[in-house]
Each structure stands twice: as structure tokens, then as C-alpha cells.
Amino acid sequence: MAEIAGARLRRLNSLCSVSDEELSPAGRAVRVVLADCASELVAKGRWAGARFSHLDP
């Protein structure tokens, strides 16, 4: 183990999905819940350091 000091670390995470036509109703529901959960955590500041760089309407 080594201490990392003076460095700015970043990690890009993406939530991606196939088109609606290719998802089952359950898959679409899971996608909606995951996106809503992530949005809520970021909006309330409960996901430390997280921010959205792009949102599709």
C-alpha cells in the first residue's frame, strides 16, 4: 500500500443501455430505477464527488 498525495484522480462511469425495443419491460424498469437512484444521490450530495456530465431527456 502507498499513499497517493498531490494527485487529482478521476474516474468516469457510464450508465448505458440498449434501445427500448431490445429491452424487456423488466429491463426498462430496472434502467429507470438505476437512473433515478443515481440522479437522486448526486442531487442530494450523497454520492461524494459525483456529478453528471451529460443527461438525455
N, CA, C and O atoms as a GROMACS GRO file, in nm:
protein
  228
    1MET      N    1   0.085  -0.115   0.000
    1MET     CA    2   0.000   0.000   0.000
    1MET      C    3   0.091   0.123   0.000
    1MET      O    4   0.193   0.125   0.068
    2ALA      N    5   0.052   0.225  -0.076
    2ALA     CA    6   0.127   0.350  -0.083
    2ALA      C    7   0.030   0.467  -0.083
    2ALA      O    8  -0.076   0.461  -0.145
    3GLU      N    9   0.067   0.571  -0.014
    3GLU     CA   10  -0.016   0.691  -0.010
    3GLU      C   11  -0.004   0.766  -0.143
    3GLU      O   12   0.106   0.781  -0.196
    4ILE      N   13  -0.115   0.812  -0.194
    4ILE     CA   14  -0.116   0.896  -0.314
    4ILE      C   15  -0.140   1.038  -0.266
    4ILE      O   16  -0.245   1.069  -0.211
    5ALA      N   17  -0.043   1.123  -0.288
    5ALA     CA   18  -0.054   1.261  -0.240
    5ALA      C   19  -0.032   1.358  -0.354
    5ALA      O   20   0.052   1.335  -0.441
    6GLY      N   21  -0.110   1.466  -0.353
    6GLY     CA   22  -0.091   1.570  -0.453
    6GLY      C   23  -0.137   1.534  -0.593
    6GLY      O   24  -0.104   1.602  -0.689
    7ALA      N   25  -0.212   1.428  -0.605
    7ALA     CA   26  -0.260   1.388  -0.737
    7ALA      C   27  -0.412   1.404  -0.743
    7ALA      O   28  -0.482   1.378  -0.646
    8ARG      N   29  -0.459   1.446  -0.856
    8ARG     CA   30  -0.604   1.456  -0.876
    8ARG      C   31  -0.648   1.332  -0.953
    8ARG      O   32  -0.610   1.313  -1.068
    9LEU      N   33  -0.728   1.251  -0.890
    9LEU     CA   34  -0.774   1.128  -0.952
    9LEU      C   35  -0.916   1.146  -1.001
    9LEU      O   36  -0.998   1.212  -0.937
   10ARG      N   37  -0.945   1.088  -1.116
   10ARG     CA   38  -1.079   1.095  -1.174
   10ARG      C   39  -1.116   0.959  -1.228
   10ARG      O   40  -1.030   0.881  -1.269
   11ARG      N   41  -1.245   0.932  -1.227
   11ARG     CA   42  -1.296   0.808  -1.284
   11ARG      C   43  -1.428   0.841  -1.352
   11ARG      O   44  -1.516   0.902  -1.291
   12LEU      N   45  -1.442   0.802  -1.475
   12LEU     CA   46  -1.565   0.824  -1.549
   12LEU      C   47  -1.646   0.695  -1.548
   12LEU      O   48  -1.598   0.589  -1.589
   13ASN      N   49  -1.770   0.705  -1.501
   13ASN     CA   50  -1.862   0.592  -1.503
   13ASN      C   51  -1.976   0.626  -1.597
   13ASN      O   52  -2.019   0.742  -1.604
   14SER      N   53  -2.025   0.528  -1.666
   14SER     CA   54  -2.135   0.549  -1.760
   14SER      C   55  -2.247   0.450  -1.732
   14SER      O   56  -2.222   0.334  -1.698
   15LEU      N   57  -2.368   0.497  -1.748
   15LEU     CA   58  -2.485   0.411  -1.743
   15LEU      C   59  -2.537   0.403  -1.885
   15LEU      O   60  -2.593   0.499  -1.937
   16CYS      N   61  -2.519   0.287  -1.948
   16CYS     CA   62  -2.555   0.269  -2.089
   16CYS      C   63  -2.659   0.158  -2.101
   16CYS      O   64  -2.669   0.071  -2.015
   17SER      N   65  -2.734   0.164  -2.209
   17SER     CA   66  -2.838   0.064  -2.231
   17SER      C   67  -2.864   0.047  -2.380
   17SER      O   68  -2.838   0.136  -2.460
   18VAL      N   69  -2.916  -0.068  -2.413
   18VAL     CA   70  -2.963  -0.090  -2.549
   18VAL      C   71  -3.095  -0.013  -2.566
   18VAL      O   72  -3.148   0.041  -2.469
   19SER      N   73  -3.146  -0.008  -2.687
   19SER     CA   74  -3.270   0.066  -2.714
   19SER      C   75  -3.389   0.001  -2.644
   19SER      O   76  -3.385  -0.117  -2.608
   20ASP      N   77  -3.495   0.079  -2.626
   20ASP     CA   78  -3.617   0.029  -2.561
   20ASP      C   79  -3.671  -0.096  -2.630
   20ASP      O   80  -3.720  -0.187  -2.564
   21GLU      N   81  -3.662  -0.101  -2.762
   21GLU     CA   82  -3.716  -0.214  -2.837
   21GLU      C   83  -3.645  -0.345  -2.803
   21GLU      O   84  -3.703  -0.453  -2.817
   22GLU      N   85  -3.520  -0.335  -2.759
   22GLU     CA   86  -3.443  -0.455  -2.728
   22GLU      C   87  -3.452  -0.497  -2.583
   22GLU      O   88  -3.400  -0.602  -2.545
   23LEU      N   89  -3.517  -0.416  -2.499
   23LEU     CA   90  -3.529  -0.447  -2.357
   23LEU      C   91  -3.666  -0.504  -2.324
   23LEU      O   92  -3.767  -0.465  -2.383
   24SER      N   93  -3.668  -0.595  -2.230
   24SER     CA   94  -3.795  -0.645  -2.178
   24SER      C   95  -3.855  -0.535  -2.089
   24SER      O   96  -3.784  -0.442  -2.050
   25PRO      N   97  -3.983  -0.544  -2.057
   25PRO     CA   98  -4.041  -0.448  -1.964
   25PRO      C   99  -3.965  -0.441  -1.831
   25PRO      O  100  -3.948  -0.334  -1.774
   26ALA      N  101  -3.921  -0.556  -1.782
   26ALA     CA  102  -3.844  -0.558  -1.657
   26ALA      C  103  -3.710  -0.486  -1.674
   26ALA      O  104  -3.667  -0.414  -1.585
   27GLY      N  105  -3.645  -0.505  -1.787
   27GLY     CA  106  -3.518  -0.437  -1.814
   27GLY      C  107  -3.534  -0.286  -1.820
   27GLY      O  108  -3.451  -0.212  -1.769
   28ARG      N  109  -3.642  -0.241  -1.884
   28ARG     CA  110  -3.670  -0.096  -1.889
   28ARG      C  111  -3.694  -0.041  -1.750
   28ARG      O  112  -3.648   0.068  -1.717
   29ALA      N  113  -3.767  -0.116  -1.668
   29ALA     CA  114  -3.795  -0.072  -1.531
   29ALA      C  115  -3.667  -0.060  -1.449
   29ALA      O  116  -3.648   0.036  -1.374
   30VAL      N  117  -3.578  -0.158  -1.464
   30VAL     CA  118  -3.450  -0.153  -1.392
   30VAL      C  119  -3.368  -0.033  -1.436
   30VAL      O  120  -3.308   0.035  -1.353
   31ARG      N  121  -3.366  -0.005  -1.566
   31ARG     CA  122  -3.292   0.110  -1.617
   31ARG      C  123  -3.344   0.240  -1.556
   31ARG      O  124  -3.266   0.326  -1.515
   32VAL      N  125  -3.475   0.253  -1.549
   32VAL     CA  126  -3.536   0.374  -1.492
   32VAL      C  127  -3.499   0.388  -1.344
   32VAL      O  128  -3.464   0.496  -1.298
   33VAL      N  129  -3.507   0.277  -1.270
   33VAL     CA  130  -3.476   0.282  -1.127
   33VAL      C  131  -3.329   0.317  -1.104
   33VAL      O  132  -3.298   0.398  -1.017
   34LEU      N  133  -3.238   0.258  -1.181
   34LEU     CA  134  -3.096   0.290  -1.166
   34LEU      C  135  -3.067   0.437  -1.196
   34LEU      O  136  -2.994   0.502  -1.122
   35ALA      N  137  -3.124   0.489  -1.303
   35ALA     CA  138  -3.102   0.629  -1.339
   35ALA      C  139  -3.162   0.722  -1.233
   35ALA      O  140  -3.100   0.821  -1.196
   36ASP      N  141  -3.281   0.690  -1.184
   36ASP     CA  142  -3.343   0.772  -1.079
   36ASP      C  143  -3.262   0.770  -0.951
   36ASP      O  144  -3.244   0.874  -0.887
   37CYS      N  145  -3.214   0.654  -0.914
   37CYS     CA  146  -3.134   0.640  -0.792
   37CYS      C  147  -3.005   0.721  -0.802
   37CYS      O  148  -2.969   0.794  -0.710
   38ALA      N  149  -2.935   0.708  -0.914
   38ALA     CA  150  -2.812   0.784  -0.934
   38ALA      C  151  -2.840   0.933  -0.932
   38ALA      O  152  -2.766   1.009  -0.870
   39SER      N  153  -2.946   0.976  -1.000
   39SER     CA  154  -2.981   1.119  -1.003
   39SER      C  155  -3.010   1.172  -0.863
   39SER      O  156  -2.965   1.281  -0.827
   40GLU      N  157  -3.083   1.096  -0.786
   40GLU     CA  158  -3.118   1.139  -0.650
   40GLU      C  159  -2.994   1.148  -0.562
   40GLU      O  160  -2.977   1.246  -0.488
   41LEU      N  161  -2.907   1.048  -0.569
   41LEU     CA  162  -2.786   1.050  -0.487
   41LEU      C  163  -2.697   1.170  -0.520
   41LEU      O  164  -2.643   1.235  -0.430
   42VAL      N  165  -2.682   1.199  -0.649
   42VAL     CA  166  -2.600   1.312  -0.690
   42VAL      C  167  -2.665   1.444  -0.650
   42VAL      O  168  -2.598   1.532  -0.596
   43ALA      N  169  -2.795   1.458  -0.674
   43ALA     CA  170  -2.867   1.582  -0.644
   43ALA      C  171  -2.864   1.614  -0.495
   43ALA      O  172  -2.856   1.731  -0.457
   44LYS      N  173  -2.869   1.512  -0.410
   44LYS     CA  174  -2.870   1.533  -0.265
   44LYS      C  175  -2.729   1.536  -0.205
   44LYS      O  176  -2.713   1.550  -0.083
   45GLY      N  177  -2.628   1.523  -0.290
   45GLY     CA  178  -2.490   1.526  -0.241
   45GLY      C  179  -2.450   1.402  -0.161
   45GLY      O  180  -2.355   1.407  -0.082
   46ARG      N  181  -2.521   1.292  -0.180
   46ARG     CA  182  -2.493   1.171  -0.104
   46ARG      C  183  -2.396   1.077  -0.177
   46ARG      O  184  -2.355   0.975  -0.122
   47TRP      N  185  -2.360   1.112  -0.300
   47TRP     CA  186  -2.261   1.035  -0.375
   47TRP      C  187  -2.139   1.125  -0.386
   47TRP      O  188  -2.127   1.204  -0.480
   48ALA      N  189  -2.050   1.112  -0.290
   48ALA     CA  190  -1.936   1.204  -0.276
   48ALA      C  191  -1.856   1.215  -0.405
   48ALA      O  192  -1.810   1.116  -0.461
   49GLY      N  193  -1.839   1.339  -0.450
   49GLY     CA  194  -1.758   1.366  -0.568
   49GLY      C  195  -1.825   1.340  -0.701
   49GLY      O  196  -1.767   1.370  -0.805
   50ALA      N  197  -1.945   1.286  -0.701
   50ALA     CA  198  -2.012   1.252  -0.826
   50ALA      C  199  -2.082   1.374  -0.885
   50ALA      O  200  -2.132   1.461  -0.813
   51ARG      N  201  -2.084   1.378  -1.017
   51ARG     CA  202  -2.159   1.481  -1.088
   51ARG      C  203  -2.196   1.424  -1.225
   51ARG      O  204  -2.133   1.331  -1.275
   52PHE      N  205  -2.300   1.483  -1.285
   52PHE     CA  206  -2.341   1.440  -1.418
   52PHE      C  207  -2.272   1.526  -1.522
   52PHE      O  208  -2.266   1.648  -1.510
   53SER      N  209  -2.221   1.462  -1.624
   53SER     CA  210  -2.160   1.537  -1.734
   53SER      C  211  -2.255   1.544  -1.853
   53SER      O  212  -2.238   1.628  -1.941
   54HIS      N  213  -2.355   1.454  -1.857
   54HIS     CA  214  -2.447   1.452  -1.970
   54HIS      C  215  -2.574   1.379  -1.928
   54HIS      O  216  -2.569   1.275  -1.863
   55LEU      N  217  -2.687   1.434  -1.964
   55LEU     CA  218  -2.816   1.370  -1.937
   55LEU      C  219  -2.900   1.373  -2.064
   55LEU      O  220  -2.912   1.478  -2.127
   56ASP      N  221  -2.956   1.261  -2.100
   56ASP     CA  222  -3.052   1.258  -2.210
   56ASP      C  223  -3.190   1.288  -2.154
   56ASP      O  224  -3.226   1.238  -2.048
   57PRO      N  225  -3.268   1.370  -2.224
   57PRO     CA  226  -3.403   1.399  -2.173
   57PRO      C  227  -3.492   1.277  -2.175
   57PRO      O  228  -3.609   1.286  -2.135
   0.00000   0.00000   0.00000
